[in-house]
Amino acid sequence: MGWRRLRRTTVRVRLTALYGGLVLVSGLVLLTVVYVLVRGTLTTQSIIDGVDEPDRPGSSGSPTGQPEPPDMQDGWLPGVAASAREAALDNILLSSTLAVAVLAALSVAVGWWVAGRVLRRLHRVTATARDLSWQDLRRRIAMDGPRDELKELADTFDELLSRLDQAFDAQRRFAANAAHELRTPLAIERTAIQVGLRDPTPDQLREVRDQLLETNRRSERLIDGLIVLARGDAGLATREPVDLAVVVDDVTERFAALAAEHEVTVAVDARPVRLAGDSALLDQLVSNLVQNAIRYNHPGGRVAVRTLTPVGVEVTNTGPRVPAGDVDRLFEPFQRGNATRTGSNSGAGLGLSIVRAIAHAHAGVITATPNPAGGLTIHVILPSS
């Protein structure tokens, strides 16, 4: 019951009790050892051996030859020595007990002070954590002092806050952009219904129908993109053997008509590279890269797709120049390049975001580099199986 009650107290009280208890136990053990050693060493014979006994009357060389006094008879010294031994042991025990008691009291006081000094830095961490909210993650502990475990804990907490701040900020931007993107087709549909169906002619009905179908397809593409993006961010539930060369061949064949429509030449160098992953997500990754490379291009442009050793894929395209400062922005959701596509601007702006999410789900790394003559070179490096 006492131990349970102690566990419900503050850490400072427990540290003080632990420190004082250790000092008290150590002192009692030391007192016991010293007492036993002294008791074994301080014998009656050792006391007698250390006493210079005076010459007795009547001993050899005494002129009188008178008998010894009663208090000088044989046997008086051992009794005195035994009494002295017991008195000395009692004094040692009493003095040592008082010293241990004083030391224990001092250790409690020192332990309370030391525990307060140590926990003061932890209270700083607690206060910062208590004042945080999902709307304000910009506060930091910024603990100074020696590079010890507490500073390492505070620095780790600050790094965690930075990552959370970035994640929440990205989530807020994503939600705002998703709401904007979903609102646009709804506004188009409402306008088409209100204006086109007010007093429609047969031609207007066909036009409204086509417009509603197109906005419906756009909404469907956006929702599908959001689903794939969420699936990529969630990670992989299962893995299976996948050959990237087969994926690249299938994707480039699928987009051959799109490349011909936009007068873009696609060169493929697909050598077998195998890994363990999700074949559907990897197909989506390569599809988005190839489709973007074709759409963000110019008539007569080129796209090069090749697999990398040990495991990876590279997609290079020609096209308008991309400023180096805009490359990272292209991987954010709903961000589109400023350059004009060779086709219609019908995408949802999720292509490269999905690519990055799928690469991260496979524990991969994606990098993009602007080409000097225009276009991008994108590398996706994935762990081998």
N, C-alpha and C positions, 0 to 999 in steps of 0.2 A: 504493500500500500504506500509506503514511504517513497519507494522508487518511482511509482506511477505519479505521485504528487510532484516529485522532483522533475519528471519529464514534462509536466504541464507548466513549469516555470519558464522564465526567460533564459535565453542562451547565456547571458551575462551571469546570472545566478548559478547556472549549471557549471559554467567554466570556473567560477570562483569556488564552488563546492568541490569540483574535481581537483583544482590546484591545491586548495587547503587540505583536502583529504589525502592527496598524495604526499604532501609534506608531513602531515600528521602520522601517516602510516610509516613513512620512511624514518621519521624521528623515533617512533616506538620500536621499530625493528633495530635501529642503531642503539637505542637505550638498552634493549634486551641483550643484544650482542655484547655491548660494553659491560653490562652488569654481570653477565655469565662469565666473561673472561676475567674480570676483576675478582669475582667470587672464587673462580678456580685458581687464580694466581695468588691472591692475598689469603694465605693460610696462616694458621697459628704458628707453625714452625718458621715460616718466613718472617713473621714479626719478631719471634724470639731470636732468630739469627741476626736480625738487624739491630738488636739491643746490646749495648756494651754493659755487661753485668759487673757491678762493683765487687772489689775483693771482700770476701767474707771473713769476719773475725774468727780466729781459731784455725784458719787455713794454714797451709804450709808457710812457714816464715813468720807466723804470728807469735810474739814473745809471751803472750799471756796464756794461750791455750784455752781460753774461755769458750763455752758452748755458744752456738748461733742463737740470735734472738728469734722469737716465735715467727715474726713476719718475714724472716729470711730463710725459713725452712724450705726444703725442696718441694716444688709444686706450686709455689706462689706465682711464678712468671707465666706459665701456660694459661692460668685463669685470667690474668690481666690481659694477655695477648688475645684471648678469645673474646673478651669484652670489647677490646679496642677494635677487633676485626668487625664485630657486629655493628658497632657504632659507625665505623667508616663506611660499611656497606649501606647502612640506613641513610647516612648523609649523601652518599653518591646517588642513591635511588631518589631521594627527595629533591636534590638539586637538579638531577637530570629530568625528572618529571616536570618541575617548574620551567626548566629551559625549553622542553618540548612544547609545553602549553603556551609559553610566550611566543615561540617560533610559529606554532600553528595559528595563533591570533594574528601575528604579523603577516603570515602567508595569506590569510583570508583578505586582509586589507590590501596587500600588494596584488593579489589575484583579482580583486574587484577593480582596482585601478588599471591593471594591464588589460583585463577583459574589456573595459570601457574604451581604452585606447584602440584596441584591435577592432572592436565592433563599430567604432565611430565611422570607419570607412564603409562598412557594410550598410550602415544606416543611410549613408549617402546614396548607395545603389538602390535601397528600398524606397527612399523618398523620390528618386527619379522615376522608378518604375510605377509608383503610385500616382504620380502626376501625369503619366502618359495616357493618351487615348488614341483611337484609330484616326482621329482627325488631326492630331498633332504628334508626330513622331520625330520631330526635329531636335528635341532636347537630347543632350548627351551628358554622360557622367564626367568625362574628361578628368579622370583621377590622376593626380600627380603623386610623387613619392617614389620610393624604391621599387625596382622591378621585381615584385614578389607575387605570390599567388593571388592576393586580393586585387592588385593592379591588373594582373592578367585576366581575372574574372571581369573587372570593369571594362577593360578594353574589348573583351569578347562580347560583352553585353552591348557596347557601343556599335560594334560591327554588325551584330544582329539587328539593332535598331536601324542602321543604315540600309540593310537589305530589306527589312520590313517597310521602311519608308519608300524605297524604290518600288517594291511590289505593290503597295497600296496606291502609290501615285500612278503606276501603270494601270492598275485595275480601275481607278477613277477615270483615267483617260479612255480606257477601253469601253467602259460603260457609257460615257458621254458620246464617244464616236459611234458605238453600236446604236444608241438611241437616235442619233442624227441620221445614220445610214438607213435605219428602218423607217424613219419618219418620211424620208424622201419619196420612196415608192408609194406610201400611203397618201401623201399629198398629191402625187400624180394621179393616182386612181380616183381620189375624191374630185379633183378638177375635171377629169375625163367624164365622170358620172354626172357632175353638176352641169357642165357646159355641153358635153357631147350628147347627152340624153335629154336635154331640155325639150327640144322639138326635132328629133333626129330624122334624117333622111336615111335611106338604105346605105348610101355611101358613108355617112357619118357613123352608122351603126358598125359597119365593118372597120372603120378607122378606130373607133372606141374599143371594139373587141381586140384588135391587134395591139393597141396601146396597153390595154389591161393585161393581155397575155404576156407582153414584154416585161411590164413591171412585176407581174407575178413570177416570171422566170428569174428576174433580178433578185426579188426577195428570196426565192428558193435557193439561188446560188449563195446569197449572203448567209442564210440560215445553215446551209450545208457547210459553208466555210467556218462558221462559228462552232458547229458540232465537231468538225475535224480539229480545229484549233484547241477546243476543250479536251478532246481525246488525246491530242499530243501532249498537252500540259499535264494530263493525269498520269502519264507514264505508260509503260507496257505491262499488261497483265500476263501475256504469254509471248513466247519467242519461238520462231521456227527457222530452219535453214533457208537462207535467201541468197540467190546469186544476183548481184547487182547488174551484171552484164545482160542477163535475161530481162530484168526490169527496164534497163536503158533501151534495149532493142524493141520491146513492146511499146514503150512510151513514144519513141521517135517514129515508129511506124504509125501509131495512132494519130500523131500530129503532122504527118506528111502532107495531108490535104491542106491544113492550116498554113503550113510553111509555103506550099505552092501558091495558095491564095494571096499571100503577102509578099511573094517573090523573094523569099528568104531561103538560102541554101543551108541544109543541115548536114554536117559531117559527124560521123559516129566512129568512135574507137573504143569498142566495148570488149575488154578482156575479162575473163572470169575472175571475179572476186567474191568470196563468200563470207557471210556473217550470220549471226543469229538475231532475228528481229521480226517485225510485223510487216509482212509482204504488202498488205494494203496501204499502210502508212508510207512505206518506202516508195511504192508506186505513186502515191500522192506527192511525195517530196520531189521526185524526178519530174513528174508531170508539171508541177508548178514552176520548176526551174526552166524547163523547156518551153512551156507556154509563155512565160514572161520574156524569155530570150527572143522568142519569135515576135511577140506583140510590141515589145520595146525595141524596135529595130527600124530599118528603113528599106525600101525596095532595093533589091540587089544585095542586101546584107547577108551576113553569114552567122551561123551558130555552130559551135563545136562542142560536142558532148563526148566525154571519155571517162572511163573508170580509172581509178588510181590504186596503186599498190602501196601498203597492204590492203586497205579497205577505204574506198572513198569514191566520190564522183566530182567531176569538174565540168562546168558549163560556162562557155565564153560566147559572147555575142558582140556584134558591131552595133552601131547606133549612135545617138547623140551623146555628147560628153556628159558625164555625171560628176559633179563637184565632190571632192573627197569628204567634205563636211556633211554631205547629204546621204552618204552610204548607210550609216547606222540608222538614220531616220526611216529608211526604206523597209527595215525589218520590224517597225512598229505597226500595230494593227491600223488599218484604214488609211495608210500613208501610200500615196502614189507618186511616181516620178513626175517631175515637172515637164519632162519631154513628152512630145506627142507620140502616141502609139501609131503603128501602121494600121491598126484596126480601130474599132470603136472603143470608146472608154467605158466598157460595160462591166469591168471587174469591180469587186467589192473592196479592193485594197488589202486583202488578207493573204495574198500568195506567198510572199516572203516571210510573213509572220508564221504561217503554217509550216513553211520549210524549217524555220528556226525551232519551232515547238517540236516537230518530229525529230529533228537532229538531237535536241536535248533529251527527248524521251529515249533515244537510243544511246545516250551518254556520248554523243558526238559533238564536234566543234564545226562551226560554219564561219567562213570569212569571205568577204567581198572586197575586190580591189578594182578601182576604175581603170579602164584601159586608156593608154595615152591617146589613141585615135578615136576613142569613144566606146561606149558600152561598158559592160562589167565582166569580170571573171569571178565566179563564185566557186569556192571549194567547200565540200562537205566531207569531213574526215570522221569515220565511224570506227568503233572498236571491232576487232576481228572476233570471230566466233571461237 
